[in-house]
Amino acid sequence: MKQGRAKTRFWIKMLWIAGCLLMGWGMSGYAEDPVLTHFSKANAYFQQKKYDSAFQLYKACISEGIVSPDVYYNAGCAAFESRHMGEAVYYFRKALLLAQEKGLPTADIEHNLHVAEQQVKDMPETLPPLFFVSVWFRLVHMFSLNTWALLLVVNIWIVALLLAIRWLKGQNKSGVKYIFGASICSLLLLIVIALSAYQSTHPHGAAVCIAPQAALYTAPDTQSEVMTQLSEGVPCEVLDMAGSWCKIQLPNHISGWVKADAIRQL
């Protein structure tokens, strides 16, 4: 009996030591993660007001595959302090989309984006949205995309359950019929909201001008007429592509062709 207990205690100790070694190995690997090292150094550089160095390291984190609104937000702040307004607007807009998708607070991002866009030269005037469009936008962003998807799945199960009850108890149960009808209506509404939330957080063709200055042409040819000059930070929507050219539309609905390397899509 004593030998059995001794063996049990021995194996418990061995498992405990093995767990500690694995934990220590995992923590050492975590601490040596180059992405986390870049992020920590970037934060330190930002605190030291070395904004260019911080911006380069934040971009390195993003190039490594980090998709986080915090990293994009920090990159936008560093770009703003470095006076790279095109990059600042781009990263703030990207951070805003990611935060909206995850249902995170967006007040700070929206404020800094507004401040950055105020620094953009010759920013095209954006047409104000209609009242019902603003109300719908607030409704769509009341919850994250994942939350709307979860509510949609729950509603589907409720509809399936009510359908089964209606089939088992017959067609004459008016109470079940009304509840079933209401569930169908809510299901359709949730489908529309979920699709709107997805389209809002994954805008097709949304882009930002990152070149210090880019000419907007009437055709994809440098010999065509120049409509206007775009400053860095001007948002736009990509409508079409032709080789090294992109047809874009500005917030004031003016459209034209610009060199593809002058803009960056979100």
Backbone as CSV, one residue per row, in Angstrom:
resi,resn,N_x,N_y,N_z,CA_x,CA_y,CA_z,C_x,C_y,C_z
1,MET,0.842,-1.210,0.000,0.000,0.000,0.000,0.871,1.252,0.000
2,LYS,1.913,1.233,0.858,2.788,2.398,0.933,3.538,2.592,-0.377
3,GLN,3.993,1.425,-0.996,4.699,1.532,-2.261,3.784,2.105,-3.345
4,GLY,2.508,1.698,-3.294,1.556,2.232,-4.266,1.363,3.726,-4.106
5,ARG,1.242,4.180,-2.837,1.087,5.623,-2.598,2.342,6.378,-3.021
6,ALA,3.507,5.765,-2.746,4.757,6.418,-3.115,4.857,6.569,-4.633
7,LYS,4.474,5.517,-5.363,4.499,5.594,-6.817,3.528,6.651,-7.329
8,THR,2.356,6.727,-6.691,1.361,7.731,-7.107,1.900,9.142,-6.909
9,ARG,2.509,9.366,-5.705,3.071,10.693,-5.433,4.202,10.999,-6.408
10,PHE,4.996,9.974,-6.751,6.103,10.173,-7.684,5.597,10.634,-9.048
11,TRP,4.577,9.941,-9.564,4.044,10.307,-10.879,3.343,11.661,-10.847
12,ILE,2.694,12.008,-9.729,2.075,13.331,-9.603,3.149,14.412,-9.670
13,LYS,4.278,14.180,-8.981,5.371,15.150,-9.008,5.943,15.287,-10.422
14,MET,6.097,14.132,-11.105,6.636,14.168,-12.455,5.714,14.937,-13.404
15,LEU,4.416,14.705,-13.261,3.462,15.437,-14.095,3.488,16.925,-13.789
16,TRP,3.634,17.259,-12.519,3.684,18.677,-12.115,4.921,19.349,-12.695
17,ILE,6.072,18.650,-12.618,7.310,19.208,-13.163,7.200,19.367,-14.678
18,ALA,6.629,18.322,-15.325,6.464,18.406,-16.776,5.556,19.569,-17.164
19,GLY,4.481,19.771,-16.378,3.584,20.896,-16.648,4.284,22.225,-16.494
20,CYS,5.100,22.350,-15.446,5.842,23.602,-15.229,6.813,23.859,-16.368
21,LEU,7.500,22.781,-16.827,8.435,22.941,-17.933,7.719,23.361,-19.211
22,LEU,6.577,22.730,-19.488,5.810,23.098,-20.674,5.307,24.528,-20.588
23,MET,4.861,24.916,-19.386,4.372,26.287,-19.204,5.510,27.289,-19.389
24,GLY,6.660,26.948,-18.824,7.806,27.838,-18.971,8.259,27.935,-20.413
25,TRP,8.232,26.789,-21.127,8.608,26.808,-22.541,7.622,27.640,-23.352
26,GLY,6.334,27.479,-23.037,5.318,28.254,-23.741,5.451,29.732,-23.471
27,MET,5.721,30.099,-22.206,5.860,31.508,-21.869,7.103,32.101,-22.511
28,SER,8.191,31.309,-22.566,9.403,31.826,-23.198,9.186,32.035,-24.681
29,GLY,8.454,31.094,-25.324,8.141,31.258,-26.732,7.235,32.441,-26.962
30,TYR,6.288,32.641,-26.037,5.366,33.774,-26.136,6.130,35.089,-26.001
31,ALA,7.067,35.117,-25.054,7.819,36.343,-24.814,8.730,36.667,-25.998
32,GLU,9.196,35.626,-26.714,10.097,35.841,-27.824,9.360,35.975,-29.149
33,ASP,8.064,36.023,-29.118,7.284,36.193,-30.339,7.684,37.519,-30.984
34,PRO,8.164,37.494,-32.231,8.616,38.743,-32.859,7.510,39.776,-33.016
35,VAL,6.279,39.313,-33.232,5.179,40.261,-33.381,4.948,41.025,-32.083
36,LEU,4.943,40.291,-30.957,4.761,40.951,-29.661,5.939,41.846,-29.341
37,THR,7.126,41.426,-29.757,8.310,42.265,-29.545,8.186,43.558,-30.332
38,HIS,7.758,43.452,-31.596,7.557,44.660,-32.407,6.507,45.571,-31.781
39,PHE,5.414,44.964,-31.311,4.331,45.765,-30.742,4.797,46.493,-29.479
40,SER,5.534,45.793,-28.616,6.043,46.410,-27.387,7.024,47.531,-27.711
41,LYS,7.913,47.281,-28.671,8.874,48.320,-29.050,8.167,49.517,-29.674
42,ALA,7.143,49.237,-30.475,6.388,50.328,-31.100,5.728,51.202,-30.043
43,ASN,5.127,50.569,-29.042,4.512,51.336,-27.959,5.553,52.165,-27.216
44,ALA,6.732,51.576,-27.004,7.798,52.307,-26.310,8.266,53.497,-27.147
45,TYR,8.435,53.273,-28.449,8.840,54.372,-29.327,7.792,55.485,-29.338
46,PHE,6.516,55.094,-29.324,5.460,56.104,-29.331,5.506,56.939,-28.056
47,GLN,5.744,56.288,-26.931,5.853,57.020,-25.671,7.055,57.963,-25.684
48,GLN,8.093,57.562,-26.398,9.296,58.394,-26.499,9.181,59.435,-27.607
49,LYS,8.010,59.512,-28.249,7.726,60.442,-29.333,8.576,60.176,-30.571
50,LYS,9.017,58.914,-30.734,9.710,58.501,-31.953,8.647,57.895,-32.877
51,TYR,7.837,58.780,-33.428,6.627,58.333,-34.105,6.914,57.571,-35.402
52,ASP,7.936,57.987,-36.151,8.256,57.272,-37.396,8.666,55.831,-37.109
53,SER,9.514,55.651,-36.094,9.946,54.297,-35.736,8.768,53.466,-35.242
54,ALA,7.904,54.085,-34.440,6.724,53.380,-33.939,5.810,52.974,-35.097
55,PHE,5.636,53.874,-36.058,4.759,53.587,-37.195,5.282,52.406,-38.011
56,GLN,6.584,52.362,-38.245,7.167,51.261,-39.005,6.975,49.924,-38.292
57,LEU,7.093,49.915,-36.976,6.923,48.668,-36.226,5.455,48.248,-36.176
58,TYR,4.542,49.208,-36.074,3.119,48.856,-36.125,2.772,48.235,-37.478
59,LYS,3.347,48.800,-38.554,3.107,48.228,-39.878,3.704,46.827,-39.985
60,ALA,4.835,46.614,-39.316,5.442,45.281,-39.317,4.522,44.276,-38.624
61,CYS,3.882,44.700,-37.530,2.928,43.820,-36.842,1.766,43.462,-37.768
62,ILE,1.269,44.445,-38.492,0.136,44.211,-39.384,0.540,43.307,-40.542
63,SER,1.752,43.510,-41.061,2.227,42.663,-42.160,2.425,41.220,-41.723
64,GLU,2.607,41.003,-40.411,2.747,39.646,-39.878,1.400,38.947,-39.717
65,GLY,0.329,39.667,-40.017,-0.994,39.039,-39.977,-1.836,39.396,-38.774
66,ILE,-1.415,40.374,-37.971,-2.211,40.790,-36.820,-3.406,41.599,-37.302
67,VAL,-4.609,41.134,-36.995,-5.839,41.836,-37.378,-6.534,42.254,-36.090
68,SER,-6.192,43.422,-35.613,-6.728,43.930,-34.352,-7.012,45.414,-34.494
69,PRO,-8.177,45.871,-34.044,-8.453,47.313,-34.124,-7.468,48.143,-33.311
70,ASP,-6.929,47.582,-32.226,-5.965,48.323,-31.407,-4.680,48.591,-32.174
71,VAL,-4.189,47.587,-32.899,-2.949,47.769,-33.658,-3.157,48.782,-34.776
72,TYR,-4.274,48.676,-35.488,-4.561,49.632,-36.560,-4.766,51.042,-35.998
73,TYR,-5.406,51.123,-34.838,-5.608,52.432,-34.208,-4.273,53.053,-33.816
74,ASN,-3.399,52.254,-33.201,-2.079,52.766,-32.818,-1.275,53.177,-34.046
75,ALA,-1.388,52.379,-35.117,-0.690,52.732,-36.354,-1.214,54.060,-36.901
76,GLY,-2.525,54.265,-36.811,-3.093,55.530,-37.255,-2.599,56.707,-36.434
77,CYS,-2.506,56.520,-35.119,-2.003,57.595,-34.242,-0.549,57.927,-34.574
78,ALA,0.280,56.882,-34.775,1.676,57.107,-35.107,1.814,57.778,-36.466
79,ALA,0.998,57.365,-37.434,1.034,57.987,-38.757,0.602,59.448,-38.679
80,PHE,-0.406,59.737,-37.862,-0.877,61.114,-37.708,0.220,61.996,-37.122
81,GLU,0.884,61.501,-36.079,1.952,62.288,-35.454,3.149,62.437,-36.383
82,SER,3.307,61.481,-37.319,4.395,61.569,-38.296,4.001,62.403,-39.508
83,ARG,2.775,62.917,-39.494,2.237,63.749,-40.567,2.048,62.980,-41.868
84,HIS,1.792,61.669,-41.762,1.408,60.872,-42.927,-0.116,60.760,-42.914
85,MET,-0.795,61.781,-43.430,-2.241,61.847,-43.280,-2.967,60.762,-44.066
86,GLY,-2.426,60.409,-45.212,-3.058,59.342,-45.977,-3.039,58.023,-45.219
87,GLU,-1.889,57.692,-44.655,-1.764,56.468,-43.863,-2.630,56.553,-42.606
88,ALA,-2.672,57.726,-41.973,-3.460,57.886,-40.751,-4.937,57.636,-41.021
89,VAL,-5.467,58.250,-42.087,-6.877,58.063,-42.423,-7.138,56.596,-42.753
90,TYR,-6.234,55.972,-43.490,-6.416,54.563,-43.856,-6.481,53.674,-42.615
91,TYR,-5.527,53.819,-41.711,-5.482,52.936,-40.546,-6.618,53.225,-39.570
92,PHE,-7.019,54.476,-39.439,-8.176,54.786,-38.585,-9.457,54.184,-39.168
93,ARG,-9.619,54.273,-40.475,-10.802,53.684,-41.103,-10.801,52.160,-40.967
94,LYS,-9.649,51.563,-41.113,-9.552,50.113,-40.948,-9.854,49.716,-39.506
95,ALA,-9.321,50.475,-38.550,-9.604,50.195,-37.135,-11.087,50.338,-36.837
96,LEU,-11.738,51.327,-37.448,-13.168,51.541,-37.229,-13.979,50.359,-37.744
97,LEU,-13.638,49.849,-38.923,-14.361,48.700,-39.474,-14.193,47.470,-38.585
98,LEU,-12.972,47.229,-38.115,-12.728,46.066,-37.264,-13.450,46.196,-35.927
99,ALA,-13.452,47.403,-35.355,-14.134,47.612,-34.078,-15.637,47.436,-34.231
100,GLN,-16.208,47.936,-35.323,-17.634,47.762,-35.571,-17.977,46.290,-35.767
101,GLU,-17.110,45.568,-36.445,-17.357,44.141,-36.679,-17.363,43.364,-35.371
102,LYS,-16.484,43.748,-34.439,-16.377,43.042,-33.162,-17.297,43.620,-32.098
103,GLY,-18.013,44.699,-32.411,-18.903,45.319,-31.433,-18.180,46.070,-30.342
104,LEU,-16.980,46.593,-30.633,-16.181,47.320,-29.651,-16.495,48.816,-29.711
105,PRO,-16.176,49.564,-28.646,-16.410,51.015,-28.665,-15.626,51.683,-29.793
106,THR,-16.237,52.664,-30.423,-15.609,53.315,-31.578,-15.456,54.821,-31.399
107,ALA,-15.791,55.350,-30.228,-15.793,56.809,-30.044,-14.404,57.399,-30.274
108,ASP,-13.366,56.803,-29.690,-12.007,57.339,-29.850,-11.542,57.250,-31.294
109,ILE,-11.851,56.129,-31.946,-11.437,55.958,-33.342,-12.134,56.989,-34.222
110,GLU,-13.437,57.166,-34.026,-14.181,58.123,-34.837,-13.668,59.542,-34.617
111,HIS,-13.339,59.870,-33.369,-12.821,61.215,-33.078,-11.487,61.450,-33.790
112,ASN,-10.562,60.501,-33.666,-9.252,60.678,-34.299,-9.358,60.653,-35.821
113,LEU,-10.269,59.853,-36.348,-10.482,59.846,-37.794,-10.986,61.203,-38.262
114,HIS,-11.901,61.780,-37.504,-12.428,63.101,-37.853,-11.323,64.153,-37.810
115,VAL,-10.474,64.081,-36.779,-9.365,65.040,-36.669,-8.395,64.867,-37.833
116,ALA,-8.091,63.618,-38.184,-7.164,63.366,-39.286,-7.742,63.861,-40.611
117,GLU,-9.029,63.616,-40.840,-9.631,64.043,-42.102,-9.716,65.562,-42.198
118,GLN,-9.757,66.234,-41.061,-9.736,67.702,-41.091,-8.390,68.246,-41.564
119,GLN,-7.335,67.449,-41.433,-6.004,67.865,-41.871,-5.763,67.594,-43.357
120,VAL,-6.690,66.861,-43.996,-6.534,66.532,-45.412,-6.865,67.758,-46.256
121,LYS,-5.988,68.063,-47.192,-6.202,69.216,-48.060,-7.248,68.882,-49.123
122,ASP,-8.114,69.836,-49.379,-9.116,69.705,-50.445,-9.952,68.439,-50.298
123,MET,-10.394,68.177,-49.081,-11.266,67.024,-48.851,-12.617,67.258,-49.518
124,PRO,-13.050,66.351,-50.394,-14.372,66.532,-51.034,-15.487,66.505,-49.995
125,GLU,-16.481,67.341,-50.220,-17.604,67.380,-49.293,-18.443,66.112,-49.408
126,THR,-18.763,65.542,-48.264,-19.593,64.338,-48.231,-21.053,64.737,-48.089
127,LEU,-21.888,64.181,-48.931,-23.321,64.482,-48.842,-23.884,63.892,-47.559
128,PRO,-24.653,64.673,-46.785,-25.203,64.148,-45.531,-26.206,63.031,-45.788
129,PRO,-26.175,61.970,-44.976,-27.124,60.865,-45.184,-28.537,61.265,-44.796
130,LEU,-29.502,60.600,-45.396,-30.896,60.834,-45.052,-31.168,60.368,-43.622
131,PHE,-32.256,60.874,-43.039,-32.561,60.574,-41.633,-32.752,59.079,-41.399
132,PHE,-33.547,58.447,-42.256,-33.825,57.024,-42.036,-32.575,56.179,-42.265
133,VAL,-31.645,56.674,-43.115,-30.377,55.960,-43.322,-29.542,56.016,-42.054
134,SER,-29.530,57.179,-41.388,-28.783,57.311,-40.134,-29.373,56.420,-39.042
135,VAL,-30.701,56.358,-38.972,-31.359,55.513,-37.971,-31.038,54.045,-38.226
136,TRP,-31.110,53.647,-39.494,-30.803,52.250,-39.840,-29.347,51.912,-39.520
137,PHE,-28.444,52.857,-39.776,-27.018,52.638,-39.491,-26.799,52.421,-38.000
138,ARG,-27.460,53.238,-37.168,-27.321,53.066,-35.710,-27.891,51.731,-35.256
139,LEU,-28.996,51.314,-35.876,-29.585,50.021,-35.522,-28.652,48.873,-35.888
140,VAL,-28.080,48.932,-37.078,-27.204,47.859,-37.545,-25.983,47.718,-36.650
141,HIS,-25.458,48.849,-36.172,-24.247,48.825,-35.352,-24.551,48.824,-33.850
142,MET,-25.791,48.522,-33.504,-26.128,48.382,-32.095,-25.409,47.177,-31.488
143,PHE,-25.268,46.108,-32.288,-24.529,44.912,-31.868,-23.481,44.589,-32.915
144,SER,-22.573,43.693,-32.547,-21.544,43.265,-33.487,-22.146,42.322,-34.518
145,LEU,-21.387,42.070,-35.578,-21.839,41.156,-36.618,-22.045,39.756,-36.052
146,ASN,-21.160,39.315,-35.173,-21.289,37.983,-34.573,-22.553,37.873,-33.721
147,THR,-22.894,38.957,-33.016,-24.109,38.944,-32.189,-25.352,38.845,-33.055
148,TRP,-25.386,39.613,-34.150,-26.540,39.531,-35.058,-26.645,38.135,-35.658
149,ALA,-25.503,37.531,-35.988,-25.520,36.178,-36.538,-26.048,35.173,-35.514
150,LEU,-25.653,35.359,-34.253,-26.140,34.471,-33.190,-27.642,34.623,-33.004
151,LEU,-28.130,35.853,-32.997,-29.571,36.089,-32.878,-30.328,35.470,-34.054
152,LEU,-29.725,35.540,-35.223,-30.352,34.937,-36.403,-30.466,33.427,-36.253
153,VAL,-29.406,32.779,-35.766,-29.437,31.324,-35.574,-30.487,30.937,-34.535
154,VAL,-30.536,31.697,-33.417,-31.527,31.415,-32.380,-32.941,31.553,-32.939
155,ASN,-33.145,32.585,-33.753,-34.475,32.794,-34.331,-34.854,31.670,-35.284
156,ILE,-33.881,31.162,-36.007,-34.153,30.032,-36.912,-34.618,28.813,-36.117
157,TRP,-33.967,28.547,-34.999,-34.369,27.425,-34.149,-35.770,27.638,-33.574
158,ILE,-36.075,28.884,-33.206,-37.413,29.172,-32.682,-38.468,28.933,-33.753
159,VAL,-38.198,29.388,-34.968,-39.143,29.173,-36.073,-39.330,27.685,-36.333
160,ALA,-38.210,26.928,-36.312,-38.311,25.481,-36.533,-39.138,24.814,-35.438
161,LEU,-38.940,25.249,-34.187,-39.696,24.685,-33.069,-41.180,25.007,-33.191
162,LEU,-41.499,26.259,-33.507,-42.900,26.648,-33.657,-43.551,25.939,-34.850
163,LEU,-42.768,25.718,-35.893,-43.288,24.994,-37.044,-43.638,23.551,-36.666
164,ALA,-42.763,22.949,-35.832,-43.035,21.583,-35.380,-44.273,21.543,-34.490
165,ILE,-44.415,22.526,-33.590,-45.590,22.576,-32.703,-46.862,22.777,-33.510
166,ARG,-46.766,23.656,-34.519,-47.953,23.911,-35.347,-48.362,22.651,-36.126
167,TRP,-47.376,21.906,-36.577,-47.677,20.687,-37.331,-48.252,19.598,-36.434
168,LEU,-47.747,19.515,-35.181,-48.220,18.484,-34.265,-49.618,18.787,-33.731
169,LYS,-49.887,20.062,-33.460,-51.162,20.429,-32.842,-52.214,20.865,-33.843
170,GLY,-51.870,20.872,-35.121,-52.875,21.210,-36.128,-52.839,22.686,-36.493
171,GLN,-53.633,23.021,-37.494,-53.631,24.371,-38.038,-54.576,25.323,-37.320
172,ASN,-55.386,24.859,-36.401,-56.430,25.689,-35.806,-55.995,26.421,-34.541
173,LYS,-54.763,26.277,-34.141,-54.287,26.970,-32.951,-53.874,28.393,-33.338
174,SER,-54.777,29.327,-33.097,-54.518,30.697,-33.538,-53.331,31.316,-32.818
175,GLY,-53.146,30.984,-31.523,-52.027,31.543,-30.767,-50.698,31.141,-31.363
176,VAL,-50.559,29.854,-31.676,-49.323,29.376,-32.294,-49.132,30.015,-33.665
177,LYS,-50.259,30.192,-34.379,-50.182,30.774,-35.716,-49.638,32.206,-35.663
178,TYR,-50.135,33.002,-34.700,-49.679,34.389,-34.596,-48.212,34.454,-34.171
179,ILE,-47.830,33.616,-33.219,-46.440,33.606,-32.774,-45.518,33.163,-33.903
180,PHE,-45.982,32.171,-34.672,-45.197,31.692,-35.800,-45.020,32.804,-36.847
181,GLY,-46.088,33.544,-37.109,-46.003,34.649,-38.064,-45.052,35.736,-37.595
182,ALA,-45.110,36.057,-36.284,-44.205,37.065,-35.740,-42.756,36.600,-35.824
183,SER,-42.533,35.310,-35.598,-41.177,34.767,-35.667,-40.635,34.833,-37.090
184,ILE,-41.498,34.565,-38.069,-41.081,34.664,-39.463,-40.685,36.098,-39.803
185,CYS,-41.476,37.064,-39.337,-41.167,38.481,-39.593,-39.838,38.882,-38.955
186,SER,-39.639,38.462,-37.701,-38.379,38.791,-37.023,-37.201,38.104,-37.695
187,LEU,-37.423,36.895,-38.216,-36.367,36.189,-38.932,-35.949,36.962,-40.181
188,LEU,-36.925,37.426,-40.945,-36.617,38.194,-42.145,-35.891,39.493,-41.801
189,LEU,-36.330,40.147,-40.717,-35.683,41.390,-40.297,-34.235,41.136,-39.877
190,LEU,-34.008,40.052,-39.141,-32.651,39.734,-38.705,-31.755,39.393,-39.884
191,ILE,-32.305,38.733,-40.895,-31.514,38.433,-42.089,-31.057,39.716,-42.770
192,VAL,-31.975,40.665,-42.910,-31.633,41.946,-43.540,-30.600,42.699,-42.709
193,ILE,-30.786,42.717,-41.373,-29.839,43.423,-40.507,-28.463,42.774,-40.563
194,ALA,-28.423,41.430,-40.517,-27.139,40.728,-40.567,-26.403,41.001,-41.877
195,LEU,-27.142,40.994,-42.986,-26.519,41.300,-44.277,-26.018,42.738,-44.324
196,SER,-26.803,43.658,-43.762,-26.383,45.063,-43.731,-25.145,45.244,-42.855
197,ALA,-25.112,44.540,-41.716,-23.952,44.619,-40.828,-22.704,44.092,-41.516
198,TYR,-22.860,43.006,-42.266,-21.702,42.444,-42.976,-21.218,43.409,-44.058
199,GLN,-22.145,43.961,-44.830,-21.758,44.888,-45.890,-21.142,46.157,-45.316
200,SER,-21.612,46.584,-44.148,-21.088,47.801,-43.529,-19.664,47.607,-43.023
201,THR,-19.372,46.418,-42.477,-18.035,46.152,-41.942,-17.098,45.561,-42.993
202,HIS,-17.622,45.186,-44.159,-16.808,44.687,-45.265,-17.173,45.464,-46.530
203,PRO,-16.897,46.776,-46.543,-17.307,47.597,-47.689,-16.559,47.192,-48.956
204,HIS,-17.310,46.985,-50.008,-16.716,46.576,-51.280,-16.133,47.787,-51.990
205,GLY,-14.820,47.759,-52.231,-14.186,48.817,-53.005,-13.766,50.039,-52.228
206,ALA,-14.001,50.100,-50.913,-13.601,51.267,-50.129,-12.079,51.397,-50.131
207,ALA,-11.591,52.613,-50.340,-10.151,52.842,-50.432,-9.821,54.244,-49.934
208,VAL,-8.525,54.489,-49.790,-8.028,55.792,-49.347,-6.818,56.149,-50.203
209,CYS,-6.728,57.400,-50.605,-5.570,57.874,-51.351,-4.388,58.005,-50.385
210,ILE,-3.304,57.298,-50.674,-2.130,57.336,-49.789,-0.962,58.074,-50.431
211,ALA,-1.061,58.392,-51.717,-0.008,59.155,-52.381,-0.093,60.616,-51.948
212,PRO,1.040,61.297,-51.826,0.998,62.718,-51.443,0.091,63.546,-52.341
213,GLN,0.063,63.176,-53.621,-0.830,63.838,-54.574,-1.038,62.907,-55.758
214,ALA,-2.275,62.816,-56.216,-2.594,61.928,-57.336,-3.573,62.629,-58.269
215,ALA,-3.303,62.532,-59.546,-4.172,63.157,-60.545,-5.342,62.239,-60.849
216,LEU,-6.515,62.839,-60.952,-7.732,62.116,-61.327,-8.021,62.418,-62.782
217,TYR,-7.962,61.385,-63.640,-8.109,61.556,-65.084,-9.512,61.150,-65.533
218,THR,-9.864,61.640,-66.711,-11.160,61.267,-67.287,-11.126,59.883,-67.907
219,ALA,-9.933,59.371,-68.190,-9.762,58.047,-68.799,-8.472,57.435,-68.263
220,PRO,-8.316,56.113,-68.367,-7.094,55.464,-67.876,-5.905,55.706,-68.805
221,ASP,-5.533,56.983,-68.914,-4.456,57.374,-69.810,-3.912,58.714,-69.330
222,THR,-2.597,58.794,-69.208,-1.988,60.042,-68.729,-2.153,61.188,-69.721
223,GLN,-2.537,60.862,-70.964,-2.750,61.908,-71.960,-4.169,62.468,-71.901
224,SER,-5.028,61.861,-71.090,-6.406,62.348,-70.970,-6.455,63.560,-70.046
225,GLU,-7.630,64.152,-69.999,-7.809,65.382,-69.211,-7.733,65.088,-67.706
226,VAL,-7.041,65.971,-66.996,-6.952,65.867,-65.537,-8.147,66.596,-64.930
227,MET,-8.961,65.866,-64.184,-10.162,66.455,-63.602,-9.825,67.242,-62.345
228,THR,-8.989,66.668,-61.487,-8.609,67.314,-60.232,-7.399,66.593,-59.661
229,GLN,-6.840,67.152,-58.620,-5.723,66.537,-57.926,-6.202,66.066,-56.546
230,LEU,-5.907,64.822,-56.236,-6.302,64.246,-54.952,-5.152,64.364,-53.960
231,SER,-5.474,64.757,-52.755,-4.482,64.800,-51.683,-4.528,63.497,-50.904
232,GLU,-3.454,63.196,-50.202,-3.421,61.970,-49.410,-4.446,62.058,-48.285
233,GLY,-5.148,60.958,-48.082,-6.175,60.900,-47.053,-7.585,61.003,-47.590
234,VAL,-7.736,61.295,-48.883,-9.074,61.410,-49.469,-9.671,60.009,-49.623
235,PRO,-10.847,59.748,-49.037,-11.488,58.433,-49.201,-12.163,58.337,-50.562
236,CYS,-12.307,57.114,-51.040,-12.947,56.907,-52.334,-13.469,55.477,-52.408
237,GLU,-14.163,55.178,-53.484,-14.684,53.835,-53.732,-14.224,53.378,-55.102
238,VAL,-13.635,52.196,-55.152,-13.145,51.650,-56.415,-14.329,51.061,-57.182
239,LEU,-14.537,51.567,-58.407,-15.636,51.104,-59.245,-15.197,50.086,-60.288
240,ASP,-13.983,50.245,-60.766,-13.500,49.368,-61.829,-11.978,49.406,-61.831
241,MET,-11.375,48.424,-62.497,-9.925,48.363,-62.627,-9.574,48.012,-64.061
242,ALA,-8.470,48.613,-64.550,-7.987,48.339,-65.892,-6.466,48.433,-65.877
243,GLY,-5.823,47.284,-65.782,-4.367,47.275,-65.712,-3.862,47.943,-64.448
244,SER,-3.064,48.970,-64.611,-2.507,49.705,-63.470,-3.354,50.917,-63.099
245,TRP,-4.611,50.926,-63.546,-5.515,52.044,-63.282,-6.730,51.570,-62.505
246,CYS,-7.282,52.495,-61.729,-8.523,52.241,-60.989,-9.505,53.370,-61.262
247,LYS,-10.731,52.993,-61.540,-11.784,53.997,-61.633,-12.400,54.145,-60.255
248,ILE,-12.403,55.364,-59.745,-12.875,55.597,-58.379,-13.991,56.643,-58.369
249,GLN,-14.728,56.634,-57.266,-15.761,57.653,-57.038,-15.469,58.330,-55.716
250,LEU,-15.475,59.649,-55.721,-15.203,60.438,-54.522,-16.477,60.609,-53.696
251,PRO,-16.350,61.068,-52.453,-17.553,61.267,-51.622,-18.579,62.219,-52.221
252,ASN,-18.117,63.140,-53.083,-19.072,64.064,-53.735,-19.601,63.507,-55.047
253,HIS,-19.377,62.172,-55.277,-19.897,61.437,-56.429,-19.204,61.773,-57.740
254,ILE,-18.102,62.498,-57.715,-17.290,62.695,-58.910,-16.453,61.438,-59.124
255,SER,-16.417,60.930,-60.348,-15.685,59.709,-60.647,-14.648,59.969,-61.735
256,GLY,-13.586,59.186,-61.700,-12.517,59.309,-62.677,-11.504,58.196,-62.476
257,TRP,-10.412,58.285,-63.205,-9.380,57.250,-63.181,-8.126,57.761,-62.479
258,VAL,-7.517,56.874,-61.699,-6.312,57.211,-60.961,-5.368,56.025,-60.995
259,LYS,-4.083,56.271,-60.845,-3.107,55.195,-60.801,-3.389,54.292,-59.594
260,ALA,-3.321,52.974,-59.805,-3.689,52.031,-58.759,-2.786,52.129,-57.535
261,ASP,-1.520,52.459,-57.735,-0.601,52.523,-56.587,-0.777,53.801,-55.772
262,ALA,-1.680,54.692,-56.202,-1.920,55.923,-55.456,-2.950,55.731,-54.356
263,ILE,-3.684,54.617,-54.421,-4.726,54.356,-53.424,-4.480,52.996,-52.767
264,ARG,-5.124,52.782,-51.650,-5.042,51.488,-50.961,-6.441,51.112,-50.488
265,GLN,-6.859,49.910,-50.876,-8.195,49.452,-50.524,-8.235,48.960,-49.092
266,LEU,-9.382,49.193,-48.436,-9.576,48.709,-47.080,-9.870,47.208,-47.102
